[in-house]
Every structure is written in structure tokens, then in C-alpha cells.
Amino acid sequence: MQTFFGTVFSRPIVVGALRVSFVVGCVLNLINQGEAFFSGGPIAWGHVLLNFLVPYAVSSYSAARNQLSNRTTP
């Protein structure tokens, strides 16, 4: 388990996950709350945060799992 968390928080995975999170999070926020953004309506800030956090978590998890499986495969 130590290896997994060390891999998840390695610099290349964090940087890649941040890039994915930014792009996907922006798209999700436009889809989910675009009307509120453009019309000046109330914005659900918790949802804004989750729209960035979930893609970050998925991206970093999948990248770490991929990297670890490539290390253990002969």
C-alpha cells in the first residue's frame, strides 16, 4: 500500500492529474452549471469543487494503477 500512495503522489502523476482535472472540470462545470455562470444565478460551489476533484481522483488513481501494473509485469 505504501508503494501505491507513493506512486499516486509522485510529481508526474500529480501534474498529469491536475491537467486532466482542469480540462474535464471546466467542461463539467459548463455542462452542469453553465446557465448559472452566464445568467448570474446562484452557483453551487460544492459542486464546482467536486467537478474538479472527481476527475483528479480518477486520473491519479488510474495512472498509479497503470504504472504499478507495468512495474510488476515481467
C-alpha positions in Angstrom: 0.0 0.0 0.0 2.9 2.3 0.7 4.0 1.9 -2.9 0.6 2.9 -4.2 0.4 6.1 -2.2 4.0 7.0 -3.1 3.1 6.5 -6.8 -0.2 8.5 -6.6 1.7 11.4 -5.1 4.7 11.3 -7.4 5.2 14.5 -9.4 4.5 13.2 -12.9 1.1 11.7 -11.8 0.1 14.8 -9.8 0.9 17.1 -12.7 -0.9 14.9 -15.2 -3.9 14.5 -13.0 -4.1 18.3 -12.4 -4.1 18.9 -16.2 -6.9 16.4 -16.7 -8.8 17.8 -13.8 -8.6 21.3 -15.1 -9.9 20.4 -18.6 -12.6 17.9 -17.5 -13.6 20.1 -14.5 -14.2 23.1 -16.7 -16.3 21.1 -19.2 -18.3 19.5 -16.4 -18.9 22.9 -14.8 -20.1 24.4 -18.1 -22.4 21.4 -18.6 -23.8 21.3 -15.1 -23.9 25.0 -14.1 -23.4 26.9 -17.4 -26.7 28.6 -17.0 -25.9 29.8 -13.5 -22.5 31.1 -14.6 -23.8 33.0 -17.6 -27.1 34.3 -16.1 -25.7 35.4 -12.8 -27.7 32.7 -10.9 -26.6 31.0 -7.7 -23.6 28.8 -8.1 -23.3 25.6 -6.1 -19.7 25.9 -5.0 -19.6 22.4 -3.6 -20.5 21.0 -7.0 -17.8 23.2 -8.6 -15.2 21.7 -6.3 -16.4 18.1 -6.9 -16.4 18.7 -10.7 -12.6 19.2 -10.4 -11.9 16.8 -7.5 -13.5 13.7 -9.1 -11.6 13.8 -12.4 -8.4 14.4 -10.4 -9.0 11.4 -8.2 -9.9 9.1 -11.2 -7.0 10.3 -13.3 -4.4 9.9 -10.5 -5.8 6.5 -9.4 -5.8 5.1 -12.9 -2.3 6.4 -13.7 -0.9 5.0 -10.5 -2.5 1.6 -11.1 -1.2 1.5 -14.6 2.3 2.4 -13.5 2.3 -0.2 -10.8 1.0 -2.9 -13.1 3.7 -2.1 -15.6 6.4 -2.5 -12.9 5.1 -5.9 -11.8 4.5 -7.3 -15.3 7.6 -9.3 -16.4 
